[in-house]
Amino acid sequence: MTPLEYCKQKAAQSGSSFTVSFIFLPKIQREAMTALYAFCREVDDVVDECTDFNVAQTKLNWWKTEVLNLYAGTPQHPVTKALQPFVRQFNLAQEHFLEIIDGMEMDLKFNRYEDFKQLQLYCYRVASVVGLLSAQIFGFKNRKTLKYAHDLGMAFQIVDDVLDLTASESVLGKPVASDLREGKATMAVIHALERCTPEEQARIESVLRNRAFNGVSHEQILEILNKYGSIDAAHDRAAQYAESARKALAAFPDSEIKRALLWAPDFVVSREK
């Protein structure tokens, strides 16, 4: 199996419909995006699959070293081997790959963001930075492309967090409300905590604190979030970012890549997994 074949397999195993957008891209960009997506899956899987903090931290540290190896010309992992020619061809910044890993570390170390401003840095690192790397791969010539990349990344992460609360396990391919089970308060939860009664707040806090639905069900938490319009509020914020991303491309001349980029914001806000 070649490094690129490994990346294609990794992308397919994720079950994400996001990779569907790659089919609109020319071959070289499609392969570069597949390798980038595989990198993101690898480091994300460290956090999702490691239950021991120290083991997860050790693995993330290994990936930081592997990024340095990539830029030194000595990658060891199939994903970084696949990325190697694209790093040179598209001038992909080393610090962006390291920031993605920093975002994964935030997943490990910070379970609670008190407001959206604190949540923004996390969203930027795990989603918008990926958008900035994608813009490099697409070959941007206009600075507004970076605005597009940032805002699309923010929209993607907010929707991802909403789906974690609302989609079924069969669709997600993992347990529902895994963020809550990991003690993480994402945007919709923060929105509800700012508005709910002390009794409702205690229910949500008990799940975050115990990292389990003990004495309170997932359905009861959803009822609280829906009562205060928190799911809709998070989705509306994602839609605002998606529309901002779309507007950033308004003046661009028509092209195959532009059509693919314009399709992405609609996909991000309407996706089901």
Secondary structure as GFF3:
##gff-version 3
##sequence-region A 1 273
A	DSSP	alpha_helix	3	14	.	.	.	ID=ss1
A	DSSP	three_ten_helix	17	24	.	.	.	ID=ss2
A	DSSP	alpha_helix	27	49	.	.	.	ID=ss3
A	DSSP	alpha_helix	53	72	.	.	.	ID=ss4
A	DSSP	alpha_helix	78	89	.	.	.	ID=ss5
A	DSSP	alpha_helix	94	109	.	.	.	ID=ss6
A	DSSP	alpha_helix	116	123	.	.	.	ID=ss7
A	DSSP	pi_helix	124	128	.	.	.	ID=ss8
A	DSSP	alpha_helix	129	138	.	.	.	ID=ss9
A	DSSP	alpha_helix	144	166	.	.	.	ID=ss10
A	DSSP	alpha_helix	169	172	.	.	.	ID=ss11
A	DSSP	alpha_helix	178	181	.	.	.	ID=ss12
A	DSSP	alpha_helix	187	193	.	.	.	ID=ss13
A	DSSP	alpha_helix	198	210	.	.	.	ID=ss14
A	DSSP	alpha_helix	218	227	.	.	.	ID=ss15
A	DSSP	alpha_helix	230	248	.	.	.	ID=ss16
A	DSSP	alpha_helix	256	270	.	.	.	ID=ss17
###
